[in-house]
Amino acid sequence: MGLLTIILILLVIVAVIFVAYYNKFVRMRNKVDNAWAQVDVQLQRRYDLIPNLVETVKGYAAHESKTLDAVTQARAAVTNAKTRTERVAAENVLSSTLKSLFAVAEQYPDLKANAGFVELQRQLEDTEDKISYMRQSFNDVVMEYNNAIQQFPGTVFSGLFGFERRSSYDADLGTDTVPDVDF
């Protein structure tokens, strides 16, 4: 076996290693993007429920316009967010304003008895649970990806290929909980 053959075999092995790491990072990056898309699906479901919820409360609590406006503005801020960081911050504000909306609803016995409101609240609570699960899933995938690109020898290849660390979903403390409303 000649020197040229040995060099050729080593080059093939190195090429296979490069391709394997590149493909691994692409797969993991795509998992991160998919996990974020799943969070997005649940957030969109929440956005779709909010106008109906606001309209239902508005019929019973018209003089609570400040709270209703805050929810509407928070929803708009989430929709207008350009980056993932802006989106997370806006989501935290929206979660807080929804809590205020449910606190207002507590003051209206007729509203609490309204079947439409109760169903919307149930759907929103279910959606909040799904959002929480999807955020956790997203953070798990991001952690796996970040570990792969930051541990040796992955760090060597990730730097060469331009794969960068991704941020996890960091909700503000206490805003990632379902509003506690007792009918």
Secondary structure, DSSP 8 states (H G I E B T S, - for coil): --HHHHHHHHHHHHHHHHHHHHHHHHHHHHHHHHHHHHHHHHHHHHHHHHHHHHHHHHHH-TT-HHHHHHHHHHHHHHHH--SHHHHHHHHHHHHHHHHHHHHHHHT-HHHHH-HHHHHHHHHHHHHHHHHHHHHHHHHHHHHHHHHHHHSTTHHHHHHHHT----------TTTSS------
